[in-house]
Amino acid sequence: MLRSSPDRFGAVAVTIHWSTAILIVALLGSGFRAAHALDPVTKVAILRFHIPAALAVVSTTLARVVWWIAFDRKPLAPRSSSVWERRAARLVHLSLYLAILVMASSSIAMLVASGAGTALLSSSGGTLPRFTDYASRSVHGIVAEVLILLLVAHIGAALNHHFVRRDRLIRRMWFGSCQFRRMERQTRW
């Protein structure tokens, strides 16, 4: 099913979720690597991956928001979740979206203010500025760390639901169920 049902996410939502998750992990890794790269050629190469991947994350995030508003409805919260857990989950999800948008905005501001676009987008290269001289770089770095904390909370809650509560929450956000049935059999206490 492309659309979600009351108890599981549809194929479109699942595809967007996991595509975004993979890209965010790649972005965090490449971003921290670029921030600590001493060689300018290496830094340019990393950023030439980082920027298009960031555009893909922003695109999938906006597609997800449009999908939820115009075409689909999210499944109901698991019955095992209390009111405060549902509110916390909603807050974490909204914060993830906000962090992604702030990261994109701060990177655009950094590229515009620093003039780094020439060095990054042209084949002849150029000299990269010291990004740390720009306030938007500080925002970008701080929000990256906040994003990591949000991801840890999100993943931790999902794993708690799946392995401790055993309410099959992760299965709701996956294609089919055969992989998780096998994993559930292997992890029975």
C-alpha positions in Angstrom: 0.0 0.0 0.0 1.3 3.4 -0.9 -0.8 5.1 1.9 -0.7 4.4 5.5 -3.3 2.4 7.4 -4.4 3.0 11.0 -1.8 0.5 12.2 1.2 0.9 9.8 2.9 3.4 7.5 2.5 3.1 3.8 5.3 2.6 1.2 5.7 6.3 0.5 6.2 7.2 4.1 8.5 4.3 4.7 10.6 5.2 1.7 10.9 8.8 2.7 11.7 7.9 6.3 14.5 5.5 5.6 15.9 7.5 2.7 16.1 10.6 4.9 17.6 8.5 7.8 20.4 7.2 5.6 21.1 10.6 4.2 21.1 12.3 7.6 23.7 9.8 8.9 25.8 10.4 5.8 25.5 14.2 6.3 26.4 14.1 9.9 29.5 12.0 9.1 30.6 14.1 6.2 29.8 17.3 8.0 32.0 16.5 11.0 34.7 15.1 8.7 34.7 18.3 6.7 34.8 20.4 9.8 38.0 18.6 11.0 39.6 18.3 7.6 42.9 20.2 7.4 43.6 19.6 3.7 41.6 22.1 1.6 41.3 19.7 -1.3 39.8 17.1 1.0 37.5 19.6 2.5 36.2 20.7 -0.9 35.7 17.0 -1.9 33.7 16.3 1.2 31.6 19.4 0.8 30.9 18.5 -2.8 29.1 15.4 -1.4 27.7 17.1 1.6 25.8 19.9 -0.1 23.8 17.8 -2.6 23.1 15.3 0.1 21.8 18.1 2.3 19.6 19.3 -0.6 18.2 15.7 -0.9 17.4 15.7 2.9 15.6 19.0 2.7 13.7 17.8 -0.4 12.6 14.5 1.2 11.7 16.4 4.4 9.5 18.8 2.5 8.0 15.9 0.5 7.2 14.2 3.8 5.4 17.2 5.1 3.4 17.7 1.8 2.6 13.9 1.8 1.2 14.1 5.4 -0.8 17.3 4.8 -2.2 16.5 1.4 -2.3 12.8 0.7 -1.9 10.6 3.8 -2.7 10.3 7.5 -0.2 8.9 10.0 -1.2 5.7 11.8 -2.6 5.9 15.3 -0.1 5.9 18.1 0.6 2.5 19.7 -1.9 1.6 22.4 1.0 1.0 24.8 2.0 4.7 24.6 0.9 7.0 27.4 -0.3 10.6 26.7 3.1 12.0 27.7 4.9 9.6 25.4 2.8 10.6 22.5 3.4 14.2 23.2 7.2 13.6 23.6 7.2 11.6 20.3 5.4 14.5 18.5 7.8 17.0 20.0 10.9 15.0 18.9 9.5 14.5 15.4 8.7 18.2 15.0 12.1 19.1 16.4 13.8 16.8 13.9 12.0 18.6 11.1 12.9 22.0 12.5 16.5 21.0 13.0 16.7 19.9 9.4 15.3 23.2 8.2 17.6 25.3 10.5 20.6 23.2 9.3 19.6 24.0 5.6 19.0 27.7 6.4 22.3 28.1 8.2 24.3 26.3 5.5 22.7 28.6 2.8 23.5 31.6 4.9 27.1 30.4 5.4 27.6 29.8 1.7 26.2 33.1 0.7 28.0 35.2 3.4 31.3 33.4 2.8 31.3 33.3 -1.0 32.3 29.6 -0.8 30.0 28.7 -3.6 32.6 29.5 -6.2 35.2 27.2 -4.7 32.6 24.4 -4.2 30.7 24.6 -7.4 33.4 25.4 -10.0 35.6 22.8 -11.5 38.7 25.1 -11.1 38.1 25.2 -7.4 39.3 28.1 -5.3 40.1 28.9 -1.8 37.6 28.1 0.9 37.0 30.7 3.5 37.3 30.0 7.2 33.7 29.0 7.9 34.2 29.5 11.6 34.4 33.3 11.0 30.6 33.2 10.2 27.9 33.1 12.9 25.8 30.7 10.7 28.6 28.2 11.1 28.2 28.2 14.9 24.4 27.7 14.4 25.1 24.9 12.0 27.4 23.1 14.4 25.2 23.5 17.4 22.1 22.3 15.6 24.1 19.3 14.3 24.8 18.3 17.9 21.1 18.8 18.8 20.1 16.7 15.8 22.3 13.9 17.1 20.6 14.1 20.5 17.2 14.0 18.8 18.2 11.0 16.7 19.4 9.2 19.8 16.0 9.9 21.5 14.1 8.8 18.4 16.1 5.6 17.8 16.1 4.8 21.6 12.4 5.1 21.8 11.8 2.9 18.8 14.2 0.2 20.1 12.5 0.4 23.5 9.1 -0.1 21.9 10.4 -3.0 19.8 12.6 -4.9 22.1 11.4 -4.0 25.6 7.7 -3.5 25.1 7.5 -5.8 22.2 4.7 -3.8 20.6 6.1 -4.1 17.1 6.5 -0.4 16.6 9.4 -0.7 14.2 7.4 -3.0 12.0 5.0 -0.2 11.3 7.8 1.8 9.6 9.2 -1.0 7.4 8.4 -2.7 4.1 6.5 -5.9 4.9 7.1 -7.8 8.0 9.1 -11.0 7.3 12.5 -9.5 8.5 11.1 -8.4 11.8 9.3 -11.7 12.5 12.6 -13.5 12.1 14.3 -11.0 14.4 11.6 -11.2 17.0 11.9 -15.0 17.1 15.7 -14.7 17.6 15.4 -12.1 20.4 12.8 -13.8 22.5 14.0 -14.1 26.1 
